[in-house]
Amino acid sequence: MAQSKQATKADLKNTLKEDHPVTDKLQDTLHDSVDTLADKVGTAEESLRETAHSSSETLAKKQGEIEDKWNKSAVKKYATENPIAAAGIAFTVGMLVSSLLKRK
């Protein structure tokens, strides 16, 4: 009986293939399209990951350079030695910029 079920299933598949040539062709075309799309998306993902990794490395390098410049700058030295004066200067500059922007 198991052999007759397998034979029936095989006959059914053959019959369905013969009876639906348009559907089968459409199915094959859609499978090809999905495979092509998957390849392109995979390539795009790899490119995106490489770009993100490269950007991450570049940003980390730039951050280190800026931090080194800040640590060596005279502004940091002045702000560390005179914190109240630095806060007053920052407040005054902020008020000046704010008043200039309000006029426009």
C-alpha positions, 0 to 999 in steps of 0.5 A: 500500500505504501508503494501505491501511495508513492506511485500515486503521489508521483503520478499526481505531480507529473499530471500537475506539471503537465496540466499547469505549464504557465504556472510552472513557468511563472514559478521558475521565473519567480524562483530565479528572480528571488535568487537574483535579488538575494545575490544582489542584497547579499552583495549590498549588505557586504558593501554596507558592512565594509563601509560601516567598519571603515567609517568606524575606524576613521571616526575612532582615529579622528576622535583620538586626534581631536582629543590629543589636540584638546589636551595640548590646547591653550584653551583647555589649560586656561579653562582648567586654571580659570574655570569661573572666567571661562564660564563667564566668557562662554555665557557672554558669547552665548548671549551675544550669539543669541541676541544676533540670531534673534534679530534676523 
